[in-house]
Amino acid sequence: MSDHFKYYPTVVIPFNPQCDSDLCQDTCVYLRPETNGVEVESAMMRTIQSSPVYRDNVQLVYLANLPGEFIGRRRIIEHHYHLKLMFAKRGKRLFTDYMKREFSRYFGTPFESARIYGSFEAMKRLGYSREDLFHMWVPAKEILHLNGQTIKRVDDIFIVNYDIPAILLKDRSNTDVAVMILRTRLGPESIHSLMMETVDTLRQRGMLRKSQTFTRIFHFSRSPFEQILDGVGFLYSENGSHIPLRKIHFFRYLLERGIDAKTIRKILVYPIFGFEDEKSGYYEQTIYAASYGMGYEEAYQKLLSAKAQVLLE
């Protein structure tokens, strides 16, 4: 392997930001490092080409391979999972009042007396390895997804973001990550349908077991704000420089509506917001979850409806 291929991205299709419609939705898809990238890419392209709707309306506008050396040197994974990493390190100390109430309600356990450990603390206290935590199975009812964090009950212990230690290790020098940007004018629901059909193809080919979730194989942007987050993390030119953020469509969309770049970056660093509705009153969600499956205008209006931004320290 030459130094260039080891230290810099291999860009097969350079990112094309040009789009002739405000309806363009760009979705970042990246494959997990333990995945056979060629086979998954093939399954995805096969799904697109086999459908006249997808074939005529979904474009591949970026394709690159990021070497593990580059990922590690740029600390891409640490930055991308910044919030989850904070909770994995600090555990219950970062829980907001809302999270404390929801934890107690869901598990039927008083928050203050519960033994809640971030995954790194769980490794030290309980002797788990990274792989032990990553592959630890519990029934679905013992898992709570809250403000972008995963809380897993194991006996009388609660572990926050069990998968983060292993994820940080997997995306290192011996692994590569394949990244694609898919563009469509069909609306956000079309990408979700395409991804689920790809999952069906992977299951038919025996590449994904029924018991596995597709997120063990690949990730795709499921909201406009996540499009920005994924673009920040994985969109590079062949010389290793980052593609300017204003070329990411939803980033530019927000700029054009008066939200400055500094504010957008603050949203990515502190993505938990407080909202209110008539049914449940005050609740918290990451802006990624709150805008899941939305188009650009709907996601923008969702942001404007927020009553507070949670600034964790």
N, C-alpha and C positions, 0 to 999 in steps of 0.2 A: 504494500500500500504506500503510495507516495505521500509526502508530507501534506500536500494540498488536500487530498481526499481524507486524510486523517484529521486535519485541523480546521477544515472549512466545509461548508455545505456543498453538496453536489446538487445543483439546480438543473433539473431536466426541462422544466417549463417555467421561465421567469414570470413573476407575478405581473398580470395585466390589470391595471386599475380602471381601464376605460370601460364605461358601461353607458348605454344609450337610454337608460330609463332609471327613474327614482325607485322603481320596484325591484331593482337588483338586490338579491340577498346573497351575501357571501358566507359560506359556512366552512370553517376549518375542520379538517379531519386529520387526526394523527393516529398512527398505529403504535400500540404498545411495544416496547423494545423486545419482549420475549415472543412477539408475533412473527410469523412468516410473512413479511411485508409483501413479497411478490404475489403470493397466493391470495391475500386479502385484497390487494389492489385489483387483481384479476377478477375476483368475485364482484367487486364494486363496479368495475367497468362493464362487466358482463351484464349486471343488473340494469345499468343505464342503457346499454346498446340494445337490450332485448325489449325495451319498451319505447314505442314511438313518442310517447309523451315526454319521457326523460331524455331520449336521444335528441329531440328537437329543442329542448328547453333547459337542459342542464349542461354547463360547460366546465371543463377542467381548466382553470386559469392559473394554477400554480402547482408544481410538483417538485419536491426536493427531498433529499436525504440529509439529515443532520447527524454527523458522527458523534459518538459518545464523548470523545475528547473535547469537541467543541461545546457540547451541552454542559459538561462538567466545568470547563474553564469559564464559561459565561454564567454558571450557576442558574441556568434556565429553569430547572425543575424547582429549585428553592424559591425563585421569584414567582413562578407560576402558581405554586401551592402555598404562597405566603401565609394566607389566613389559616389554612389547615395545619401548616407547620407550627404556627403560633399556639394553636390549641393542643397539638400533639406534644409540645414542649411544656406547656403550662397547665393543661388540664382544667380542673374545675375553677381555678383562680380567674379564668377569663369569662366565665359564664355571666351573662347579663341577668337581671332580675327576671325578665321574661323567660330566659332559658331555664333558670332555676325552677320556676313554676311549672313549665312544660315537662321538665325532667321528672318532677315529683308526681305530676298528674299521670304521665305515661307509664312509669315504672311502679307507681304506688309506694314510693320510698322517699322519706324526707331527704331533701337535698343536702342539708348541712352534715348529717351523719353518714351519708353514703360514701363509700370508698371509690372515688372517681379519680382515675389516673390518666394522664396523657400517655400515649403509647411508649414514649421513651422512658418515662418513670416506671411503667408497667414492666418493661424489659429489665430494669435494674432491680425492682422490688421482687418480682415474681420469677425471674430467671428465664423469661421467654426470649427466643431469638427473633430476628426480623421475620424470618420465614414462618416461624411458629405463629406469630400474630397474623401474618398475611393470609395464611391458609386455615386459620381457626374458624370452624363452622359453628354457628349457633342458629336456632330457629329464627325465622323472620320477626316474630313477635318480640324477640330479645334485642332488636336493633331499632334505634331511634335516629332519624335524620333531622337535624335541628340547626338552623342558621348555617347551612353548608357543612356541618360537622356530622360525623357518624359516631354514635355512642353504642357500644356493644356490651351487653351484660354477659359475663362469664362467671357462673356461680353467683357469688355475692360481690363481685368486682365489676366495675364499669370502666371500659377502656375507650378513650377518645381517639378517633382517627387511627385505628389499628393498622392500616395499610401504609401509612406515610413512611415509616423507617425503611420498609422494603422497596417502596417506589423510589426513594432517594438513592438507594444502592443499585437498583436495576438500570437506571438511566446514567450509566457511567461509561468508562473508556472502552469496554468490550461490547457495547451495544450501539445500534443506530436507530433513529426514529424517522420513519417516512411521514411526510406531511403533504396534504393536498388542500387546495381551496376549490370548492365547487360553487358555481354561481348559477342562480336561477331567477326567473321572473315570475314563477308560478306561485310564489308566496311561501312562507316558512313551513307550512304543513307539508309541502311537497318533499322537502329535504328529509323530514321525519319519516315520511312514507318510504322514501328511497332507502334510508338507513335500515328500516325494519325489513324491507325486502332483501337487502344485503345480508342481514342476520339470518333470514330464512335460507338463503343460498349457502351461507357458511355452515348452517346446521345440516343441510342436505349433503354437503361435501365432507361432513364429519370433522370439520375444523372447529366446531363449537358445540359442546355437549349441552343437552337440555338443561342440566343443572347449573350451567355457567351463564352469567350475564354477559351481554356483548361488550360491556365496559372493560372486561378483562382482555379484549382483543383490540378495540379501537375506541376513540373518543370523537364526538362531533359537537360543534357549537350548537346549543339548543336554545339560545336566545341572542338578541342583538348585542347585549352587553358582553356576553361570553364570546361573541365574534371578536370584539376588541381585545379581550383578555388573551384569547388564543393567538390573535395576530401579533400582539406584543411579544408573546413567548416564542412563536415558531415561524415568523415570516421574515426570511433573510435573503439577501442577495448572495451570489456565489463568492464574493470576497469577504463574507462574514458580517457585512454591515446590515443594520436593521432597515427594513423598508419603512419609509416615513409614515408615521401614524395617520396623517391626514389622507393617505391613500386608501386607508381602510374605510369602507363606505359608511358604516354607522358612526365612526368617529367624525368623519366630515359632516355627516348629517347633523350631529349634535353641535358642532362648531357653527354651522349655518343657522342654527336656532339660538345662538347666543350663549352656549355653554363653553367656556374657555378650556384650553387644553389642561391647565393645572387642575381644574375642577374634575375633569374626566379622569385624570390620573388618581385623584383622591378617591373617586368612586371605586376604582379598581383596588386600591390599598385597603379601603374601609367599605366593603360592599354590603354590609348589613344595614338595613333601613327599617324604620318603624312605620307601619301603616295602620289604618283604621277602617273597619267596615261595620255595618249595622248588625251583622249576625254575631261576630266574635269580638267586636271591640278592637282594642289595640293588639297588634301582633307584629312579629319581626320575621323578615325574610332577607336572604341575599337578593340583590337586584337581579342576579342571574336567574334565580328561581322565580322571582316575582314577574319577570318578563318572559318566562318560558313559552316558546311557541308563538311569540308575538311578532308582528311586523314592526317596522321602524317607528312609525308615528304612535302606535299603541304603546310601545316600550318607552318612548319619550314621555308620553302622558302619564305612564305609570310612575316614572321617576318624579315628575312634578307633583304627583299625589302624595308622596312620602311626607310624613309628619316629622321625621327625625332621621339623622344618620348616626349610627352607633360608632363611636370612635374608641376603639380598644387600645389600651396601653399595657 
